[in-house]
Amino acid sequence: MQTNKETIHSSPPEEYVRRIQNGEIDLRDAVIESYYNYILSVVSKMIGRPAQSSDEFSIGLQAFQEAIDRFDETKNVSFLY
């Protein structure tokens, strides 16, 4: 199934995470691009001010990628909350 940025929010994020974990590696970039503003928002909340450097965003991006890799849907929790 082909997925682009415009359709990435049409299904729950857990579906895309599952697909990435099952080998759809190309989907990872589309999900990350689609959640760019979300990642930036979380980084800003964590540091207590608007994220201003690429280093700050890079750390948030790494955390988001790690969350994708480690997410366990058997725990019945939402990926984003």
Secondary structure, 3 states (H helix, E strand, C coil): CCCCCCCHHHCCHHHHHHHHHCCCHHHHHHHHHHCHHHHHHHHHHHHCCCCCCHHHHHHHHHHHHHHHHHCCHHHCCCCCC
